[in-house]
Amino acid sequence: MKLSVRVRGEWFQVPCKTGEETIAWLGEEALRRYQKLKPATHVPNRKETVASVRRTQGGAILDPSDFIGDVLDDNDFVSVVLDTDRPNPVTERAEIKYVSEQMYPFVLNTRLTQPQEKLSSEAELAVKRARDLVEQILKDNKVVYGITTGFGKFARTIISDSKLEELQTNLIRSHSAGVGHPLPPTKTRMLLALRINVLAKGYSGISLNTLKQLIEAFNVSCLPWVPEKGTVGASGDLAPLAHLALGMLGEGKMWSPKTGWGNAKYVLEAHNLTPVKLGPKEGIALINGTQLITSITAEALERADTIARQADVVAALTLEVLKGTSKAFDSDVHKLRHHKGQNAVAHRIRALLHSDTYPSEIAGERAREKFQAVSEWPCVAKIHELLLNEKSFPSQVGFSAVQWIECLDLTKQFLSSTSHESHRFCNRVQDAYTLRCCPQVHGIVHDTLHFVRSIITDEINSATDNPVSSTLFIENDNHYMRHLVLSDRGEIISAGNFHGEYPAKAADYLAIGIHEMSSMSERRIERLVNPALSELPAFLVKEGGLNSGFMMAHCTAASLVSENKVLCHPASVDSLTTSAGTEDHVSMGGFAARKALMVVENVERVIAIELLAACQAIEFLRPMKTTTPLEEVIKVVRSVVSAWDKDRFMAPDIDAVTELLKDGKIWHAVRHHIEHYHRVQDVETRVFSPSMSFTGSGPPKMLKRSVTNGRAASPNVQKRTRTSSRT
């Protein structure tokens, strides 16, 4: 029985003869080997004792008195924690519990299949053809950049045949110069998947054996240490991809679910994998491309798309609570401006607000109908007078206490609803821009994300290597070329598909676009917590002063929005010449992608705060109900966060609702309601608003017009109907 034991970041093979040795013995034996071999982390003349022994995967503490054979398996991985490691026993970065991740749904035309990835027969043939061309070039003693020459400024330096393999290995080692925190395993796995996808297209000249080794490592999630900083985005993401390749060579550090972080060579061995041995052209084939920019932007895009849809829903809930007007979402208004995103947002919000399909008591219609049912009761007029004059009620009113209480409640609702037929405030003609301009502002965000998706989808499925292979070899006496391998033409061509400007610009567009969701949201939060704008309790809490409510939550939202304003400065407008002037324009796409993801993360939190605030605000309007889909939203939020009666620790509430949004649960709660609304209601509910102007003697009787997919039908299908109190 053989075990791999880690002591202070170093791995040791510890054989166990029978398996009847104890865990305590295993810890002491590993410590003995550590002190004998004296690795770099060893401290001379210091007494060391074992504090605990843990499983590497999962971190479970093992009982020192247990027998090894009872609690461990052959080739298992164990970590020994020493007393001197305390109070922080972790010498590496915190190990991450790995969750298997699928490739993103917009990775189109991939040559990989799931769940166990393997090359298709077509991909194998394409890879072989490209490699055969590289081998033919070597046989013919052709001079080709990156194959028989040095790199960058050394492009004119010819490398001897005996050192061609060393050239590729040296390239990987020297270019592994990234810094900063490592990518988490989920991001590294995406990076590896995209690089495999590029190589599988058969334009890079990599050998089939090397490519299959990468796929085998991907399938068992052997993921190298890849620092997040160091790429300028042309010639590709050289430093990050070099670190990715370095681990495959068995050098540097690597992570797997089975071993945690460790020496790459040992992690590969633990999965019965052998380190890659590079042939000519293979080093540059592994590192020339835009996969770091693209993979991080892809994640940012997926998360931005998820939060953008839900931001529309949260905005609708806030508008409902603030009793804004729904006239601003009239389809006839939006079809005059042909932007798809604008019309889609208005289409979505109409389905969430008061309608014949989903009536809202908060909108006032239900309250008015109930009042009309008791309008014949005695003393109603007197009740109105007393309410308006803020006088106390007489003790004898001529009907039962139950009737009195119900009449009082309904009267209050009626007086409230009549004043809300268009707005909460009788002197307010129009809603704030952050309410009525949601289709126009949110709409361009959705259109921007759609554009970014087209760019990233193309980039994911493109050959971004350099050089690439085709069947005429062209030699330029005056310039040693960078190439893609175009095997169908028998030609190796120098070009610039490695340049990251496309995904870099897409990442910057994404950040600028999605930021507006948080900018709008923060202003709506202000309207919710400010009693002068909402007529709700200040900061949405009872006993203000004793309780501060959402005061600081709004400050947090404001700080995140301000942070985003800085992060939205486009990285791709910058460029610095590198490689001694041979690479005179770069994309800076690595930072563009990283900060785009940071912006999305901030937007998620701001929308979460608005959602919490809107759900809290509606508590002050109970027992009235909003529309069915918006009640579903509140139900989902209340499944993880209860209403506020008094101050409590707020950060966990924000985190919990942020996770709901990241998981798309708010969208899932309303999606089928939106689809149902547009399936069953072909007549758009239109209502009166004081923001409407009329010619002639005054407003006409309210009409509802048949609407199909947001387009009004011919005027001859108009029909008179009752007026809705929704605003």
C-alpha positions in Angstrom: 0.0 0.0 0.0 1.4 3.4 -1.0 0.3 6.9 0.1 1.1 10.4 -1.0 1.6 12.6 2.0 2.1 16.4 1.9 4.1 18.2 4.5 4.2 22.0 4.2 3.6 22.0 0.5 6.0 19.1 -0.3 4.8 15.7 -1.4 6.3 12.4 -0.1 5.6 8.8 -1.1 5.2 6.8 2.1 4.9 3.0 1.6 2.8 1.0 4.2 3.7 -2.6 4.4 0.5 -4.1 5.8 -2.0 -1.2 6.2 -2.2 -2.0 9.9 0.0 1.0 10.8 -1.8 3.8 12.5 -2.5 7.3 11.3 -0.2 8.6 14.0 2.6 6.5 12.5 1.9 7.9 9.1 2.2 11.5 10.3 5.5 10.8 12.1 6.9 8.9 9.1 6.0 11.7 6.7 7.6 14.2 9.1 10.8 12.0 9.3 11.1 12.0 5.6 10.5 15.7 5.4 13.3 16.4 7.9 15.6 13.9 6.2 15.2 15.3 2.7 15.2 19.0 3.8 13.2 20.6 1.0 13.0 24.3 0.5 10.4 24.8 3.2 12.4 23.0 5.8 13.6 25.2 8.7 16.9 24.0 10.3 17.3 23.4 14.0 13.6 23.7 14.8 11.7 21.0 16.6 8.6 19.9 14.6 5.6 17.9 15.9 2.5 16.7 14.1 -0.7 18.6 14.9 -3.1 16.6 12.8 -3.4 14.4 9.7 -6.2 15.1 7.1 -7.5 13.7 3.9 -6.3 16.1 1.2 -9.6 15.9 -0.6 -12.3 17.3 1.6 -10.0 18.0 4.5 -11.4 15.4 6.9 -9.4 15.0 10.1 -8.2 11.4 10.6 -8.1 9.8 14.1 -4.4 9.1 15.0 -5.4 5.8 16.5 -7.2 4.5 13.4 -5.5 1.9 11.2 -4.4 3.1 7.8 -6.1 0.3 6.0 -9.4 1.0 7.7 -9.7 4.7 6.6 -7.5 5.1 3.6 -7.2 3.5 0.2 -4.1 2.6 -1.9 -2.6 5.7 -3.6 -4.7 8.0 -1.4 -3.6 11.6 -0.7 -3.0 12.9 2.9 -1.9 16.2 4.3 0.1 16.6 7.6 -0.3 19.8 9.6 2.5 20.7 11.9 2.2 22.6 15.2 4.5 25.3 13.7 2.0 25.9 10.9 -0.5 27.3 13.4 -2.5 29.5 13.6 -2.8 29.2 9.8 -2.1 25.5 8.9 -2.5 26.2 5.2 0.8 26.9 3.5 -0.7 27.1 0.0 -3.7 29.1 -1.1 -7.0 27.8 0.2 -8.0 24.6 -1.6 -11.2 24.9 -3.5 -13.9 22.4 -3.5 -14.2 21.5 -7.1 -17.6 21.4 -8.9 -17.5 19.8 -12.3 -18.2 22.5 -14.9 -19.7 22.1 -18.4 -18.5 24.3 -21.3 -20.7 27.3 -21.7 -23.8 26.8 -23.9 -22.6 29.2 -26.6 -19.4 27.3 -27.3 -20.6 26.4 -30.8 -19.2 24.1 -33.4 -16.8 22.5 -30.9 -14.9 19.4 -31.9 -15.2 18.1 -28.4 -18.0 16.0 -27.0 -19.1 15.5 -23.4 -19.0 14.4 -20.6 -15.7 12.6 -21.3 -14.1 14.7 -24.0 -12.5 13.0 -27.0 -11.6 14.1 -30.5 -13.9 13.3 -33.4 -12.5 11.4 -36.3 -12.7 14.5 -38.4 -10.7 16.5 -35.8 -8.0 13.7 -35.6 -7.6 13.8 -39.4 -7.2 17.6 -39.4 -4.7 17.5 -36.6 -2.6 14.8 -38.4 -2.6 16.7 -41.7 -1.3 19.9 -40.0 1.3 18.0 -38.1 2.4 16.2 -41.3 3.0 19.6 -42.9 5.2 20.7 -39.9 7.2 17.4 -40.2 7.7 18.0 -44.0 9.0 21.5 -43.3 11.5 20.1 -40.9 12.5 17.4 -43.4 13.0 20.0 -46.1 15.1 22.2 -43.8 12.8 25.2 -44.3 13.3 28.3 -42.2 10.0 29.0 -40.4 9.4 31.3 -37.4 8.9 29.6 -34.1 9.7 26.2 -35.6 13.4 26.6 -36.7 14.0 30.1 -35.4 13.8 32.0 -32.1 10.9 34.1 -31.0 10.0 37.8 -31.0 13.2 39.8 -31.4 15.1 36.5 -32.0 13.1 35.7 -35.1 16.2 35.9 -37.2 18.1 33.5 -35.0 18.3 30.0 -36.7 18.1 27.1 -34.3 20.0 23.9 -35.0 18.0 20.6 -35.5 19.4 19.1 -32.3 17.9 21.9 -30.2 14.4 22.3 -31.7 12.7 20.4 -28.9 14.7 22.4 -26.3 13.6 25.6 -28.0 9.9 24.7 -27.4 10.5 23.8 -23.7 12.5 26.9 -23.1 9.7 29.0 -24.6 7.2 27.6 -22.1 9.5 28.1 -19.1 10.6 31.6 -20.0 7.1 32.8 -20.8 5.7 31.4 -17.5 6.2 34.8 -16.0 2.7 35.7 -14.8 2.0 37.1 -11.3 -0.9 37.4 -8.9 -3.5 35.0 -7.6 -4.1 31.9 -9.5 -7.2 31.4 -11.5 -9.7 29.1 -9.5 -10.1 25.6 -10.9 -13.4 26.4 -12.7 -11.7 29.2 -14.7 -8.6 27.2 -15.4 -10.7 24.3 -16.7 -12.6 26.7 -19.0 -9.2 28.0 -20.2 -8.0 24.5 -20.9 -11.2 23.6 -22.7 -11.0 26.6 -25.0 -7.3 25.9 -25.8 -8.1 22.3 -26.6 -10.9 23.5 -28.9 -8.6 25.7 -30.9 -5.9 23.0 -31.2 -8.6 20.4 -32.3 -9.4 22.5 -35.4 -6.1 21.3 -37.0 -4.5 24.6 -37.8 -1.8 24.7 -35.2 0.6 21.9 -36.1 0.4 20.2 -32.7 0.9 16.4 -32.6 -2.1 14.2 -32.0 -0.4 12.5 -29.0 0.2 15.9 -27.3 -3.4 17.0 -27.9 -4.8 13.7 -26.5 -2.6 14.2 -23.4 -4.3 17.6 -22.8 -7.7 16.1 -23.2 -6.9 13.3 -20.7 -5.8 15.9 -18.2 -9.0 17.9 -18.8 -11.1 14.8 -18.3 -9.7 14.2 -14.8 -9.4 18.0 -14.0 -5.7 18.2 -13.6 -5.4 21.9 -13.7 -2.1 23.9 -13.6 -1.4 27.0 -11.6 -2.2 29.9 -13.8 -1.7 33.4 -12.4 -4.3 35.9 -13.5 -2.0 38.8 -14.4 0.7 39.1 -17.0 -1.0 39.1 -20.4 -1.1 42.2 -22.7 -3.4 40.3 -25.1 -1.1 40.1 -28.1 0.7 38.0 -29.2 -2.2 36.2 -27.5 -2.3 35.4 -23.8 1.3 34.2 -23.7 2.0 34.2 -20.0 -1.2 32.6 -18.8 -1.1 29.9 -21.5 2.5 29.3 -20.8 1.7 28.5 -17.2 -1.1 26.2 -18.4 1.4 24.4 -20.6 4.0 24.3 -17.9 1.9 22.2 -15.7 1.3 19.8 -18.5 5.1 19.4 -18.8 5.1 18.3 -15.1 6.6 21.5 -13.9 5.2 24.1 -11.5 2.1 23.5 -9.5 -1.2 21.8 -10.4 -4.5 21.1 -8.8 -7.0 18.2 -9.0 -10.0 17.2 -7.0 -8.1 14.2 -5.8 -4.8 15.8 -4.8 -5.4 19.4 -4.1 -2.5 21.7 -5.0 0.8 19.9 -5.4 3.8 19.5 -7.7 2.5 19.1 -11.2 4.6 16.0 -11.9 3.1 14.2 -8.9 -0.4 15.3 -9.5 -0.2 13.9 -13.1 1.3 10.7 -11.7 -1.5 10.4 -9.3 -3.9 10.2 -12.2 -1.7 7.8 -14.2 -0.8 10.5 -16.6 2.7 11.3 -18.0 4.1 14.8 -18.6 3.9 16.2 -22.1 7.2 16.1 -24.1 7.2 18.9 -26.7 8.2 18.4 -30.3 9.0 21.2 -32.8 6.3 23.9 -33.1 4.3 22.5 -30.1 5.4 25.0 -27.5 4.2 28.0 -29.5 1.1 26.1 -30.5 0.1 25.8 -26.8 0.6 29.5 -25.9 -0.4 31.6 -28.9 -4.1 32.5 -28.6 -6.7 34.6 -26.8 -8.2 32.0 -24.5 -7.7 33.7 -21.2 -9.4 36.9 -22.4 -12.2 34.9 -24.1 -12.8 32.4 -21.2 -13.1 35.2 -18.5 -15.2 37.3 -20.8 -17.4 34.3 -21.5 -18.1 33.9 -17.8 -18.8 37.6 -17.4 -21.2 37.5 -20.3 -23.2 34.5 -19.0 -23.5 36.2 -15.6 -24.3 39.6 -17.1 -27.0 38.0 -19.2 -28.5 36.3 -16.2 -28.5 39.5 -14.0 -29.8 41.7 -16.8 -33.0 39.8 -17.3 -33.6 39.8 -13.6 -32.8 43.5 -13.3 -35.9 44.1 -15.5 -38.0 42.1 -13.1 -36.6 43.9 -10.0 -37.3 47.2 -11.7 -40.9 46.2 -12.3 -41.3 45.3 -8.6 -39.8 48.7 -7.5 -42.1 50.6 -9.9 -45.1 48.7 -8.4 -44.1 49.5 -4.9 -43.6 53.2 -5.8 -46.9 53.2 -7.7 -45.4 54.4 -10.9 -47.3 54.6 -14.1 -47.4 51.7 -16.6 -48.3 54.0 -19.5 -44.6 54.5 -20.1 -44.5 50.8 -21.4 -47.3 51.2 -23.9 -46.4 49.1 -27.0 -47.5 51.9 -29.4 -44.8 54.1 -27.9 -42.0 51.6 -28.2 -42.7 50.4 -31.7 -42.0 54.0 -32.8 -38.4 53.3 -31.8 -37.2 50.1 -33.4 -34.5 48.9 -31.0 -35.0 45.3 -30.2 -33.8 45.5 -26.6 -36.1 48.4 -25.7 -39.1 46.7 -27.1 -38.2 43.4 -25.3 -37.9 45.1 -21.9 -41.2 47.0 -22.3 -42.8 43.7 -23.5 -41.4 42.0 -20.4 -42.4 44.7 -17.9 -46.0 44.9 -19.2 -46.4 41.2 -18.4 -45.3 41.7 -14.8 -47.4 44.8 -13.9 -51.2 45.1 -13.5 -53.3 43.6 -16.3 -56.5 41.7 -16.9 -54.4 38.5 -16.6 -52.5 39.5 -13.5 -54.4 42.2 -11.6 -52.7 44.1 -8.7 -54.4 45.2 -5.5 -51.6 47.6 -5.0 -52.6 49.2 -8.3 -55.9 50.0 -6.7 -58.3 48.1 -8.9 -59.1 45.4 -6.4 -59.5 47.9 -3.5 -61.9 50.0 -5.6 -64.0 47.0 -6.5 -64.3 46.0 -2.9 -65.2 49.5 -1.9 -67.9 49.6 -4.5 -69.4 46.4 -3.0 -70.0 48.2 0.3 -70.6 51.7 -1.1 -74.3 51.3 -0.1 -73.4 50.9 3.6 -74.6 53.6 6.0 -72.2 56.3 7.2 -69.7 55.7 4.3 -69.9 59.4 3.4 -69.4 60.4 7.0 -66.4 58.0 7.3 -64.8 59.8 4.4 -65.4 63.1 5.9 -64.0 62.1 9.3 -61.0 60.5 7.6 -60.3 63.6 5.5 -60.7 65.8 8.6 -58.5 63.5 10.7 -61.2 63.4 13.4 -61.9 60.6 15.8 -64.7 58.2 14.9 -68.0 58.1 16.9 -68.5 55.1 19.0 -71.9 54.4 17.4 -72.0 54.2 13.7 -75.0 52.0 13.0 -73.4 48.7 12.1 -71.4 45.9 13.6 -67.8 46.1 14.7 -66.7 43.6 12.0 -68.4 45.7 9.4 -66.9 48.8 10.9 -63.3 47.4 10.7 -63.8 46.2 7.2 -65.4 49.4 6.0 -62.5 51.4 7.6 -59.8 49.2 5.9 -61.5 49.4 2.6 -62.2 53.1 2.8 -58.5 53.7 3.5 -57.6 51.5 0.6 -60.1 53.3 -1.6 -58.8 56.8 -0.7 -55.3 55.5 -1.3 -56.2 53.9 -4.6 -58.1 56.8 -6.0 -55.1 59.0 -5.4 -52.9 56.4 -7.0 -54.9 56.0 -10.2 -51.9 57.6 -11.8 -49.4 58.2 -9.1 -48.9 58.2 -5.4 -48.6 62.0 -5.4 -51.4 64.0 -6.9 -49.1 66.7 -8.1 -46.7 64.4 -9.9 -47.1 64.4 -13.6 -44.3 62.0 -14.6 -42.2 59.3 -13.0 -38.5 59.6 -12.6 -36.3 58.4 -15.5 -35.1 55.3 -13.6 -38.7 54.1 -13.6 -40.2 55.2 -16.9 -37.0 54.9 -19.0 -36.2 51.3 -18.1 -36.9 50.0 -21.6 -34.7 52.6 -23.2 -31.8 52.1 -20.7 -32.1 48.4 -19.9 -32.8 47.8 -23.6 -29.4 49.0 -24.8 -27.8 46.8 -22.2 -29.5 43.7 -23.6 -28.6 44.7 -27.1 -24.9 45.2 -26.0 -24.8 41.7 -24.5 -26.3 40.3 -27.7 -23.5 42.0 -29.7 -20.8 40.8 -27.2 -22.2 37.2 -27.4 -21.7 37.2 -31.2 -18.1 38.3 -30.8 -17.2 35.8 -28.1 -19.0 32.9 -29.8 -16.9 33.6 -32.9 -13.7 34.0 -30.9 -14.3 30.7 -29.0 -14.7 28.8 -32.3 -11.8 30.5 -34.2 -8.3 29.4 -34.9 -6.2 32.0 -33.0 -2.8 30.3 -33.2 0.2 31.7 -35.0 1.8 30.3 -37.1 -1.2 28.4 -38.9 -0.7 25.5 -41.7 -2.0 25.3 -45.8 0.1 23.4 -49.1 2.3 25.9 -50.8 5.2 26.9 -48.5 6.1 30.6 -49.0 9.5 31.7 -47.8 10.2 35.4 -47.5 13.9 36.2 -47.7 13.5 39.5 -45.9 11.3 38.5 -43.0 11.0 35.4 -40.9 7.3 34.8 -40.6 4.8 33.8 -37.9 2.4 31.2 -39.2 -0.9 29.3 -39.0 -0.8 25.8 -40.5 -3.2 25.6 -43.5 -2.7 21.9 -44.4 -5.3 21.9 -47.2 -3.0 24.4 -49.1 0.3 23.0 -47.8 1.2 26.4 -46.6 2.3 28.0 -43.4 1.2 31.7 -43.2 2.3 34.5 -40.9 -0.7 36.5 -39.7 -2.2 38.0 -36.6 -5.1 35.9 -35.4 -3.5 35.9 -32.0 -4.3 39.6 -31.5 -6.9 40.0 -28.7 -8.5 43.3 -29.9 -11.9 41.6 -30.7 -12.5 40.0 -27.3 -10.8 42.9 -25.5 -13.2 45.4 -27.0 -16.1 43.0 -26.4 -15.1 42.8 -22.7 -15.0 46.6 -22.4 -18.4 47.0 -24.2 -19.8 44.4 -21.8 -18.6 46.3 -18.7 -19.8 49.7 -19.9 -23.2 48.2 -20.8 -24.0 46.1 -17.8 -22.9 48.9 -15.4 -26.0 50.9 -16.4 -28.1 48.3 -14.7 -26.5 49.1 -11.4 -26.5 52.8 -12.1 -30.3 52.7 -12.6 -30.8 50.4 -9.7 -28.9 52.5 -7.1 -31.2 55.5 -8.0 -34.3 53.3 -7.5 -32.9 52.2 -4.1 -32.6 55.9 -3.2 -36.3 56.4 -4.1 -37.3 53.4 -2.0 -35.5 54.4 1.2 -36.1 58.2 0.9 -39.5 59.0 2.5 -39.7 62.2 0.6 -39.8 60.2 -2.6 -41.7 57.1 -1.5 -44.1 58.1 1.3 -42.8 54.9 3.0 -41.1 54.8 6.4 -37.5 56.2 6.2 -35.0 53.5 5.2 -37.9 51.0 5.2 -37.9 50.1 8.8 -40.2 50.6 11.8 -39.1 52.8 14.7 -36.6 54.8 12.6 -33.9 56.2 14.8 -33.8 53.2 17.0 -33.4 51.2 13.8 -31.4 52.3 10.7 -32.9 49.8 8.3 -31.5 50.0 4.7 -29.5 53.2 5.3 -26.1 51.5 5.0 -27.3 49.0 2.4 -27.9 52.0 0.1 -24.4 53.3 0.9 -23.0 49.9 -0.2 -24.9 50.1 -3.4 -23.6 53.6 -4.0 -20.0 52.6 -3.4 -20.2 49.7 -5.8 -21.7 51.9 -8.5 -18.9 54.4 -8.0 -16.3 51.6 -8.2 -17.8 50.4 -11.4 -17.5 53.9 -12.9 -13.7 53.5 -12.6 -13.7 49.9 -13.7 -15.6 50.8 -16.9 -12.7 52.9 -18.2 -11.8 50.8 -21.3 -8.5 48.9 -21.0 -8.4 48.2 -24.7 -7.8 51.9 -25.5 -4.3 51.5 -24.1 -1.3 49.9 -25.8 2.4 49.5 -24.9 5.0 48.3 -27.3 6.6 45.0 -26.1 9.2 42.5 -27.3 11.8 45.1 -28.2 9.4 46.9 -30.6 8.4 43.8 -32.6 5.0 43.8 -31.0 4.1 47.4 -31.3 0.3 47.2 -30.6 -1.4 45.1 -28.0 -5.0 44.8 -26.8 -4.7 44.8 -23.0 -7.6 42.3 -23.1 -6.6 40.4 -20.0 -7.4 43.3 -17.7 -10.4 44.2 -19.8 -11.8 40.7 -19.2 -10.9 40.6 -15.5 -12.5 44.0 -14.7 -15.6 43.2 -16.8 -16.2 40.3 -14.5 -15.6 42.6 -11.5 -18.2 45.0 -12.8 -20.7 42.1 -13.3 -20.1 41.0 -9.7 -20.8 44.5 -8.4 -24.0 44.8 -10.5 -25.2 41.5 -9.0 -24.9 42.9 -5.5 -26.5 46.2 -6.3 -29.5 44.5 -7.9 -29.7 42.2 -4.8 -29.9 45.2 -2.5 -32.7 46.8 -4.7 -34.6 43.5 -4.6 -34.3 43.3 -0.8 -35.4 46.9 -0.5 -38.4 46.4 -2.8 -39.5 43.3 -0.9 -39.2 45.2 2.3 -41.1 48.2 1.0 -44.1 46.0 0.0 -44.4 44.9 3.6 -45.7 48.4 4.4 -48.5 48.0 1.8 -49.8 44.7 3.1 -52.3 43.1 3.1 -52.7 44.3 -0.5 -51.2 41.9 -3.1 -49.3 42.8 -6.2 -49.5 40.8 -9.4 -49.0 37.0 -9.5 -45.5 37.0 -11.0 -44.3 39.7 -8.6 -45.7 37.8 -5.7 -43.7 34.8 -6.9 -40.6 37.0 -6.8 -41.3 38.0 -3.2 -41.9 34.4 -2.3 -38.5 33.3 -3.6 -36.8 36.1 -1.7 -38.7 35.3 1.5 -37.5 31.6 1.2 -34.0 32.8 2.1 -34.5 36.2 3.8 -37.3 37.2 6.2 -38.9 40.6 6.4 -37.2 43.2 8.7 -39.1 44.1 11.9 -35.9 45.6 13.4 -32.2 46.0 12.6 -30.2 42.8 12.2 -26.9 41.7 10.5 -27.6 42.6 6.9 -24.6 41.3 5.0 -25.8 37.6 5.0 -29.2 38.8 3.6 -27.4 40.6 0.7 -25.2 37.5 0.1 -28.2 35.2 0.1 -30.2 37.2 -2.4 -27.1 37.7 -4.6 -26.8 33.9 -4.8 -30.5 33.7 -5.8 -29.8 36.2 -8.7 -26.6 34.4 -9.7 -28.6 31.1 -9.9 -31.2 32.8 -12.0 -34.0 31.9 -9.6 -35.8 35.2 -9.8 -36.0 34.9 -13.6 -37.1 31.2 -13.3 -39.9 32.4 -10.9 -41.5 34.7 -13.5 -40.5 33.3 -16.9 -43.5 31.1 -17.3 -45.8 33.9 -16.1 -44.5 36.2 -18.7 -44.9 33.5 -21.4 -48.5 32.8 -20.1 -49.4 36.5 -20.2 -48.4 37.0 -23.8 -50.0 33.7 -24.8 -53.4 34.4 -23.3 -53.8 38.1 -23.3 -53.9 39.5 -26.8 -55.6 42.7 -25.7 -53.2 45.2 -24.0 -54.6 46.8 -20.8 -54.3 50.5 -21.3 -55.1 53.0 -18.5 -55.5 56.7 -17.9 -52.5 58.7 -16.7 -52.1 62.5 -16.1 -49.0 62.4 -18.3 -51.4 61.9 -21.2 -52.6 65.0 -23.1 -55.8 65.2 -25.2 -57.3 67.5 -27.8 -60.9 68.5 -27.6 -63.2 68.6 -24.6 -61.1 66.1 -22.5 -59.9 62.5 -22.2 -61.8 59.9 -24.3 -63.3 56.8 -22.7 -60.6 54.3 -22.1 -59.9 51.8 -24.9 -58.1 48.5 -25.1 -56.7 47.6 -28.4 -55.9 44.1 -29.7 -52.2 43.7 -29.6 -50.2 40.8 -31.2 -46.6 40.5 -30.3 -46.5 44.2 -29.2 -48.0 45.5 -32.4 -51.3 47.2 -32.4 -54.0 45.9 -34.7 -56.0 48.0 -37.1 -58.1 50.8 -35.4 -61.3 49.1 -36.5 -60.8 46.4 -33.9 -60.8 48.9 -31.0 -63.5 48.2 -28.5 -64.7 50.2 -25.5 -64.0 48.7 -22.1 -63.9 49.7 -18.5 -61.3 52.0 -17.2 -58.4 50.3 -15.3 -57.1 52.1 -12.2 -53.5 50.9 -13.0 -51.2 53.8 -13.7 
